[in-house]
Amino acid sequence: MPVPKRRTGKAKKNMRRSHHALTPMGLSENQDTGERTPQHRVCLKTGYYKGRQVIPVKD
């Protein structure tokens, strides 16, 4: 089984990991309430998703 001849340096290791950063979650404006909510998620205030009610909401 092959073994690395030299240790990987800090700079090379960090260059390889440069694409591992997290990206911020995409937020879109809710058409009913006007709040910024995560995309492709049910609005918990109204219970709507894509213009139709998916979950019942308690008042």
C-alpha positions as CSV (number, residue, x, y, z in Angstrom):
1,M,0.0,0.0,0.0
2,P,1.5,3.4,-1.0
3,V,2.5,5.8,1.7
4,P,3.2,9.5,1.2
5,K,6.9,10.3,1.1
6,R,6.5,13.8,2.7
7,R,4.1,15.3,5.1
8,T,1.5,17.6,3.5
9,G,2.2,21.2,4.6
10,K,-0.3,23.6,6.2
11,A,-0.5,25.8,3.1
12,K,-1.3,22.9,0.8
13,K,-3.8,21.4,3.2
14,N,-5.6,24.8,3.5
15,M,-5.6,25.3,-0.3
16,R,-7.3,21.9,-0.7
17,R,-9.9,22.8,1.9
18,S,-10.7,26.2,0.4
19,H,-14.0,24.8,-1.1
20,H,-15.2,23.3,2.2
21,A,-16.8,26.6,3.4
22,L,-20.5,26.7,4.1
23,T,-22.7,29.0,2.0
24,P,-25.5,31.1,3.5
25,M,-29.0,29.7,3.2
26,G,-31.1,31.2,0.4
27,L,-33.9,33.3,1.7
28,S,-36.9,34.5,-0.4
29,E,-39.7,36.9,0.4
30,N,-43.0,35.2,1.4
31,Q,-45.8,36.5,-0.8
32,D,-48.5,36.2,1.9
33,T,-46.7,37.7,4.9
34,G,-43.8,39.5,3.3
35,E,-41.2,37.9,5.6
36,R,-37.9,36.4,4.5
37,T,-38.2,32.6,4.8
38,P,-35.9,29.7,3.6
39,Q,-36.6,28.6,0.1
40,H,-38.6,25.3,-0.5
41,R,-39.9,25.3,3.1
42,V,-43.5,25.6,4.4
43,C,-44.3,28.9,6.0
44,L,-45.0,28.1,9.7
45,K,-47.1,31.2,10.2
46,T,-49.6,30.5,7.4
47,G,-49.0,26.9,6.6
48,Y,-48.8,27.6,2.9
49,Y,-46.3,26.2,0.3
50,K,-46.5,27.1,-3.4
51,G,-49.8,28.8,-3.0
52,R,-51.7,26.1,-1.3
53,Q,-52.2,25.3,2.4
54,V,-50.2,22.2,3.4
55,I,-50.4,22.2,7.2
56,P,-53.2,23.5,9.4
57,V,-52.2,26.4,11.6
58,K,-53.4,27.0,15.1
59,D,-54.7,30.5,15.9
